[in-house]
Amino acid sequence: MAEGCLNLRFAPPLHSPSTSNNIPLMRVVQSVKHTKRKSSNVMKEGWMVHYTSKDSLRKRHYWRLDSKCITLFQNDTGSKYYKEIPLSEILSLEPAQTLSLLPDGANPHCFEIATASLVYYVGENLQRAESSVSGSSILVRLTFPQPRLLASFPPPGADDFGSPAVVFQDINSVYQIFPDEVLGSGQFGIVYGGKHRKSGRDVAIKIIDKLRFPTKQESQLRNEVAILQSLHHPGVVNLDCMFETPERVFVVMEKLHGDMLEMILSSEKGRLPERITKFLVTQILVALRHLHFKNIVHCDLKPENVLLASADSFPQVKLCDFGFARIIGEKSFRRSVVGTPAYLAPEVLRNKGYNRSLDMWSVGVIIYVSLSGTFPFNEDEDINDQIQNAAFMYPPHPWKKVSQEAIDLINNLLQVKMRKRYSVDKTLSHPWLQDYQMWVDLRNLESRMNERYITHESDDLRWHHHAQLSGLDYPAHLANGPPQTVVERYKEPQEELETLSERVSEL
């Protein structure tokens, strides 16, 4: 898409020039021109002619190829251009083979670029087209950097994840990977930006180096990613598919805006208010509940793995990075090494068996770091000793401004004994998360998304009644409240209790 050039149209000054030399604040009027700056990573450039499957007239432009697109400029110095061809839209690139559209006596083209809507016939006169040929070889490497067959696990649409079925296809025929767009990196691989060729949808592609995996872990990764493909929940990053070569694994996921760590670090005080923290943590817990119901334990929960769907103050969040995820039944234990030490429960650090409560410890650490901007523990002392020292765990700055309910929930999550640690449901029922304002914020999010998956309609009546009793504003889009018959059914027991209370007081 073309970069927009800003045309600033200044309004007359609101005050006399003597009051201020600054331009008054106003909305910038933006008009888009068909121009763009020269990319800093041009791979190949030069004059080129082409015609298309819809227009046999040859046109001459200055072509520039970078890691994301081909741009056909009007000349070699200006910024105006005729057309862009995103590499992600290129379905094939072949030597000249279709000559039926050539006018009589015209020189043949050099190669053909096929997209879903158009075929570009590029170059002219093979005897003098060395530049065109070398340019096309670079284009081949960029557009299809690994022209080999990849195994896709599981085949798209497969429901039986125990099935050994394998589909062989080239990832580069389905997705364009942008090698200069690094979104993040982890223990086993790097995440790059990419694009689905047919739909144009942006994706994140994690490329994992199999040579760094023991054979057992490599097999485990394929199996568990296949299981994660069965997860379809708004609070979990959508996993499109997985491809594999002898050297690498490619995990393709939906691409989001940023992560919770960035949100914390970029906030004014380097920590989040309780209102926003509650809003984010509740979404994390709802996604976790879905995972645990499927017997999947994340094992590496941390703010970096909580992605934001937008730059809004109250964004939708999704869990990502299931590289350490394990399949653990409700009463089962695992012993393999997992996760990031700063967020890991003591049982993992001590190489003892762990279960799904491991994730709940991580939630406790996430709440702590969100509200304080610091980690709860240091490496020099035993975690047990640190937890028992309240003055160490909760110094006055900033904890004296944090509610006791928040601290109580953190304490119930950071329990060294697994059996004492709160579960997902118990955490969601804690008074700190039973908050009217948080419920309103979540309902607003669900309304924007036109999907209800965080709150439940069974709570509507309770919060509607709470708002009435407390004199609080009820959201306009929920102004009708629950059905009247339900309200009446709720009122009757309340009135009976009040009448009974009056009788008891009279006695």
N, C-alpha and C positions, 0 to 999 in steps of 0.2 A: 504494500500500500504506500502511496506517496507520502512523503513527509510534508506536513503543513507548514507554510510560511506565515508568520504572524504579521498582519497589517494593523498597526496601532492607530486607531482613530481617536484622537484626544478630544474630550469635551471641553467647552469653555471653562475657565477657572471658576470655582464656586465662591472664592473669596478674592479680595484685591491682591495683587502681586506682592504687596508689602507683608502680608500675613505669613506666607510660606512660599518657598521656592520649589517645593516638591510637587510632583504631578499628583492631582487628587486620585484617590483610589476609585477604580472603575472596572467594569467588565471589559476584557480584551475581546475585540471582535476578530474572529479567526476565519480567514478565507484560505482555502486549499488550492495551491497551484501544482501543476504537474512538474515539480522539480524535486531534486534530491542532491545532497552533497555526495561527493565521491567517497566511496567506502575506503576505510584505512587498510582493508585486507584484500585488495584486488589480486586475484590469482592470474588473470590474463585479460588483456584488453587490446582492441584494434578495430579497424574498419571491417565491416562484414555486410554482405548482402543476403537477403532472404526473401522467399515468398511463402505463402501458406496454402493449406488445403482449401481455404475459402477465397483466396485472392492470388491469382497467378502473376500479378504485377510484382517485379522485383523491387525491393526497397533497400536503400543503403543507410546504415546507421553505425554509430561508434559503440561497439559492444564492450561491456565490462562484466567480467565474471568474478563474483566473490563467493564466500562459503554458503550464502543463502539464496542468491538469485542471480539472474542475468538481467542487466539493464541495457536497453537500447537507447543511447543518448543521441540527440540531434547533431552534436559535434563533439570533438575531443577536449574542449575546454569549458563549455557551459554546463549548467546544471539541469537544463530542460531535457526531458526524455520522452520518448514515444511510447514505450511499453516496458513492463517488468515481467519476467518469467520466473516465478519462485521455483527453486530446485525441487521443493516438496511436491510440486504439481506435475513434474516430469515423470511420465509412466514408462517411457523407453527412449533409448538413444541408439540409433543404428546408422551404419554406412548408407549411402544413397542407394535406394532400391525402387522407389516409386517415381518413375519418369513420365508417367502418362499426362501429367499436368503441364509439362514443359512446352512452351511455344515452339513452333518449328524453327530449327536452326539455333536455338538457345543452348548455351553451355549447361551441362548437368550440374546439380548441386553436389556438395561434399558429404553432408550427413543430415539426418532427420531427427528432430526433437518432437516427440509425441506427448501431448497433454490430453486430458479428458475431452476438451472441446475443440482442439486445433492441432494440426501438425505443421511444424516449421521446417521448411526445406532450406538449409543453410549453406552458404558458400557458393563459389562458381569457379569453373575451369580447374579441374583437378591438377593440371600440369603446374599451376602457379599458386596452389592453395595450401602450401606447407603450413602457413600460420594457422589456417582454419583447422587443419588436421591436428596440429599440436594442441590447439585450443580445445578441440573436441575430446582429446585424450584426458586433459585435465578435468573437463566437465564430466567425463565418465567416472573418473576417480572420486570426484566430489559428490556426484549424484548417486552413484552405486559403488561406494568405497570398498565393499567386500563382496564381489560378485561370486558368491558361493551359496549352496543350499544350506539352510538352517533348519534344525528340527524345532517345531513348535510344540510345547507342552502346556496344557493338553490341547487337542485340536479345538478351534473355535466352536463354541456351542455345545461342547461335550459336557454331559452331566455326570458320567461315571468316572471319577478321578482315580479309580483303581485300575482303569483300563490301560493297557500298554500302548494304545493307538498313538501314532506319531504322524504329524503332517509336515512334509518338507516344503519349505518355501523360504525365499530370500527376504530378510527383514527390510532390506533396502528397496525392495519392490513395493513394500507396504508403507514404510515410514522413511522420512528424510531426517537424518541425524545432523545436528549443527555442532561440529566439533569445537567451535569457538564460544559456544554458549554453555558454560559450566554452571550448573545450578547448585551443586554441592558435591561432597565426597565423603565416603565412609571407610570402614575398615577393609572392605573387600572391593569397592568399586567407586566409580565416578558417575554422577548424574548429569546428563546433558539435556538441553532443550531439543525438541524435535517436532515434527508435524506429520500427521496422517495424510498421505498423498491424495486420496480420493475425496475426503471430507474437508481437508484443510484444518482439522482440529489440532490445537496445540497439545503436545504430550511431553512428559518427562521420561527419559530413557536411561535406566541405570545399567551400566556396562560393568560386569563383574569378571575379574580375571580368575579363571578356574585354576590356573597354576598355583594360586595362593591357597587353594582349598585342599585339605586331605580328601581322599576319594569318598570316604563316608559322608563328610559334610556336603560334598558336591551332590551326591545322591539325595541327601536329606533336603537340600535347597530346592531341587527340582520338585520333589514330592510336596513340600510345604507351600511353595508358590502355587502349585497346581490346586491345592486345597483352598488357598486364599482367593483363587479365581472364583470360587463358589460364593464368596462374600459379596453381597450386594446390599450396602447400607449407606445412607447419606453421610454418616459420620466416619466412614472409612474410605480412604483414597481408592478410587476405582482402578483395579489392576486389569489392563487390557489383555495382555498376553505375555508369554515368555518365549524367547528364541534361544537356540544354543548352537554353538560351533564347537569344534574340538578344543578351542582355547578360551572361549568366552561364553557368558550367559548374558542375555539382554532382557531386562524386565521393563516392560512398557506400562506407564501409569498416566493418569490424568495430571495435567499441570495446574498448579495453584499459584496463589499470589505471593506468599511469604510464609514465615513460621512464627510460632509463639515467642521464641527467644528474641527475634528481631523486635517484636512488639514490646517485650519487657524492656530491652536495652534502649530502645528509642523513645520510651515514655519519659515524660518530663523529669520525674524523680528516679528513674532507673528501676522502678517497680510499679505494679499495677494497683489501682484502687480495688477494694473488696467487691464492688458491684461488677466490674469487668471480670475479675477473677472467678467469681461465682458463675457468671455467664459462660465462661470458657470451660471451667472444670465440669460443670453439669453436662456439657456436650461430650467431653472426654469420657465421662462415666457412662453415658448412654451408649456410646460406641463400644466401650469396654464390656458392658453388659451383653451386647450382641456377640462379641468375640467369645466371652466366657460361656455363653449359652451354646456356642458351637464347639466348645472345648478347646478354643484357641487362646493361648496366653501370649501377649505381645513380647514381653521380656526385655524391652528396651524403650520404655516410655520415658520421654524427656521433652522439654519445650521445643527442641529442634525437630522432633518427630510429630509435632502437632501443627499441621499446616492450616493457613488461613485462606479462605476462598475469595476474599476481597480485602480492600484497604479500609473498609468501614470500621467505625469505632466498636461496633458490636458485630463481628463477622461470624460466619459459619466456620467451624473448624472440622478438620478431618485427620484421623490418625494415619500415619504412613510408616514406611521403612520396617517391613516385617522380616528383615534378614535374620533376626534372632528368634522369630516366633516359634513356639513349640505347641504341639498337640498334647494337651494335658487334661485328663478327665477330672471330674470334681474332687475325687479322693486320691488322685494319683500324684506322684512325685517324679521329678527329673533331676539329673545331677550334672548335665553338661554345662560348660562355661558359657554364659550369655551376658549381654548387656553392657552398659556404660557404668563404671564403678561409682561415680558420684551419685547416681540415682538407684543403685542396687541395694537390695535388702541384705541384712547381715548373713542370712543363711546361704546366699550365693557366694558372698565374699569369703565365707568360711568353708566353702566346698561341701556344704550339707545339702540334703535333698530340698527341693523347693516345689511349690505348687502355684496355683493361680493367684494366691495372695501376694505373690511377688509384685504383680502389677499395682496392687493397692498401696504398697510401700512407696512405689514410684509416684503415685498420685499425691501422697503426702509431701514428698519432696517438691513436686511441681507447685503445690499450693504454697509451700514455704518460700521457694525462690521467687514466685510471682509477687507475693506480698512484701518481701524484704529486699529482693535483689541480691541476696547472698545465699550460699549453700548452708545447710544446717550443721554440717559436721566437718571436722578437719581430720587429717590422716594420722595425727600424732597420738590421739587418745582413743580408748575403746569407745565404741558407739554407745554401749550400755551406760558408761559413766557420763557421757555427754548428754544423753537423753534425761538422765536423772538430775542434771544440773540446770534448773530452769533459768537461772541468771545467765548461764552461758548460751542456752538455746534461744532465749527470748530477751536480748538486751533492750533497754528502754527505747533506743532509736533503732528501728522504727516501731517496735512492737507495742509501745504504750498507746499508739494510735490505732492498733488493730483490735478488733472485737475479741472478747473472750471465747465466743462461740467458734470463731475461726481457729484459735489456738487449741481449743478442745478437740476439734475435728482432726487437726494435724497430729495431736498426741495419740488419738485413737487409730491413726493410720501408721504412724511411726512406732509400732509395737514390735519389739524384738521377737516376742513369741508369736508365731504365725496364727495360732488359734485365737489369740486376743485381737488380732488385726481386723479392722472393719472390712466387710464385703462391699461389693458395689451397691447392692440394694440398701444396706444399712447406712452407707455414706450418703446416698441420695435422700434418705429419710432424716438425716441429721438436721437439727434446727438451723444451722448456718445456711443450708441449702433449701430450707423451707421458707422462702422469702417471697413476698408478693411482688416487689419490684423486679426481682430476677425472673419470676414467672411471666410478668408483662414483657420484659425484654426478650425472653425466649418465644413468646407468642408472636411478638412483632417479627422476629426472624422467620418463624414458620409461615407467617402471612406473606412475607416478601418472597419466600421460596415456594409458596403454594403447596406445601407439604408438611404434614404434622407427624413428627417422629420423636420429638424430644419430650414434650408435655403430653398429657393424656386428658381426654375429655372428661374423665371421671373426676378430675380436679377442678373443672370449671366452676361448678356450683360452690365449692368450698371457697375459692378465691373471690368469686362474685359476692358471696355473703360477707367475706372478710372486708372487702372494699366498702360495702354498704355500712357495716358496723363501725368501720374506722374512718368513714367520711373521705375515702380516697377516690381519686379519679379512676374510672374504669375505661379501658381503651375504647376509642370511638368505634373501631371496626368490630369490637365485641360488645357494643353497647346494648344489643338486644339481650345479652346474657343467655343463660340456659333456658330451656323451655319452661313455661309457667307452671305446668303440671309438676315438673321436677322440683321447682322452687317451692311450691306449696307442700310437696311431700317432705322437703327438707325443713320447712318452717314448723310443721306440725309437731315433730319430736322436740324441736327447740322450745316451742310454746308450752308443751307438756312439762318439760324440765323446769321452765321458769315458774309455771303454776305450782309444781311440786315443791320448788324451793320456797315459794311464798308461804305455802301451807306449813312447811317444816319450821320456818321462822316464826309463824304465828303460834305453833305449838311450843 
